[in-house]
Amino acid sequence: MKFTEHRDSNVFMVKRYDPGCVKINDRILNQSCFLTHKELVENWSCSHIEHLETKHLDELFALKPEVILLGSGERQVFPEPKLFAYCAQHGVGLEVMDNLAACRTYNVLTTEDREVVLALIMQA
């Protein structure tokens, strides 16, 4: 699915998402990644929702988000409840959705100048 253009080229935006592949600005990625409007980490070590651990969330907390949008793959799969509690303890919301929905939501929240992290799990 192709997304609409964002006018500020200095902001990381999702330009296109297809199963197993995401285009962020001019970069095409097919591995797990995370981003904010100012920073992109192309190789996130979480490759499956069942492998998600607090250490992965700690990497995202370092970016100081209000909310984490977690794309769990091609379908919505929730992580263990203790990980939601871990986010709540850090004052960060955790929203879980499939990758396509997470990408769309990220683009909307970024245009509203929200402090959001998009984390996409791209299963190998």
C-alpha positions, 0 to 999 in steps of 0.5 A, a space after each residue: 500500500 502506498 502512502 501520501 507524501 509528507 512535505 518535510 523531507 527531514 522527517 522519517 515517514 513511511 512511504 509504502 508498506 507491502 508484506 515483508 517490506 517497508 519504504 521509509 523515505 528513500 530506504 527500502 527495508 525488509 528486516 525489523 526496524 524502529 523509527 521516530 520522526 527524527 531517527 531510524 534504526 534499520 536493524 532491530 533485533 526482535 524478529 518475532 513477537 514471541 521474542 519481544 523482551 524488556 530489553 527490546 522495549 528499553 531500546 525504544 524507551 531511550 527515544 522518549 516516546 509518548 506511545 509505541 506503535 508495535 507492528 507485530 507482523 502481517 497480523 495483529 498478535 499481542 505480546 505477553 501482558 507483562 510487557 504492557 505492564 512494563 511499558 505502563 511502569 515507564 509511562 509509555 503507551 503500547 499499541 499493538 497492530 498489524 504492520 500496515 495499520 501501525 505504519 498508517 497510524 504512525 504517519 498520522 501521529 507524526 503529522 500531529 507532532 506526537 512523540 511516537 515510536 514505530 517498531 515493526 517486526 518483520 519476520 524472517 
